Amino acid sequence: MKKILGKYRNGNYSVCIFDDGTKIRKTDDDEFCPDFAENIDLKITDKCTGTNCAWCHEGSSPGGRHGNIMGERFVDTLKPWQEVAIGGGNVLEHPSLIPFLRKLKMRNIIANITIHQTHFEANQEIINQMVDEKLVYGLGISLINPTDKFIGMVKEYPNAVIHVIHGIVQGSQLNRLRNQGLKLLILGYKQLRRGSVYFEREEHLIHQRMGWLYENLPELIHDFKVISFDNLAIEQLQVKRLLSDEEWDAFYMGNETAFTFYIDMVDRTFAKSSTEPLDSRYDLLDDVVDMFNKVRNNNHVKQPQYVYCTCCRHFTVTENEAPECKYRNVCNLYDPEASHI
């Protein structure tokens, strides 16, 4: 039976968070108006040894730098039961990770971390320590190879979620994970840093994998204990097409900057999300409320729209008009407002 982890008031609504990750918002008004971000995506390091993922949108490497996670003033302005999603790089390589997590725990900050499958399998001792001490609650694991050993290890952690990237994950990998009682998070493909270079080099392969996931998603969503998406994947996969209006209103957690934002503690910048262009980010401030207000008050830049061509089964990006497909015929684009493809 799930237990309440924390409750708090945020603007005109209340929030209740359970130990399995469930979050419930309640308000008497027509919309939720927060005073501060519910969740902050927190990058603490650019150092990552032993993986060198070609599509890494953070550009992490063995020679990457660490953020000054014990010295930044904004950490002391985090609110009780606020959530931080800690990532990198390989967060396990940061020498101050455990002291930082203990500091957050003392302040009743809910910490979740994301690590690569390679580092997950090789560092069970420290991961067990963090879980046993309740230093972290959510454990995100970036998939590379769904072996029987890996699946068995994931099942040892009730709050473990396997992360996959739209356009990188293969159909055979997802089929291997199906009907195993697992939790899955699908992330949108980010064309930033190495992710941009890899997309240019492997565009055809990426589009093939995107097309497979788009077409198989209606069946796939029934084969996992929990399946969720970040906002970019929701857009790229047109997830709304699979839900009724009532289901969408119940499950959709809000647009970027509605309840979340991103902090890069390595470069000491912040933005509405990790997909934001590097020249559109802001210098770090000393208060998380000030940063949240800045990103949501300046959230006016129109982002490219991802669309799916049903004639050539191809994903593309367009800002205004429907593009031409590879056969030079006008694409029969999926209409996100329609209920069918």
BELJOQUI-V597953 format. One record per helix or strand. SS is the DSSP state (H for helix, E for strand). FROM is the first residue (numbers start at 1). LEN is the number of residues. If there is no record, write none. Layout:
SS|FROM|LEN, SS|FROM|LEN
//
This chain:
E|4|7, E|13|6, E|23|5, E|39|5, E|45|1, E|47|1, E|61|1, E|66|1, H|73|5, E|83|5, H|91|3, H|97|10, E|110|7, H|117|6, H|124|9, E|139|4, H|148|7, E|160|6, H|171|7, E|183|5, H|194|8, H|203|18, E|226|4, H|231|7, H|239|4, H|245|7, E|260|5, E|269|3, H|278|3, E|282|2, H|288|10, E|305|5, E|314|5, E|324|1, E|330|1, E|333|1
//
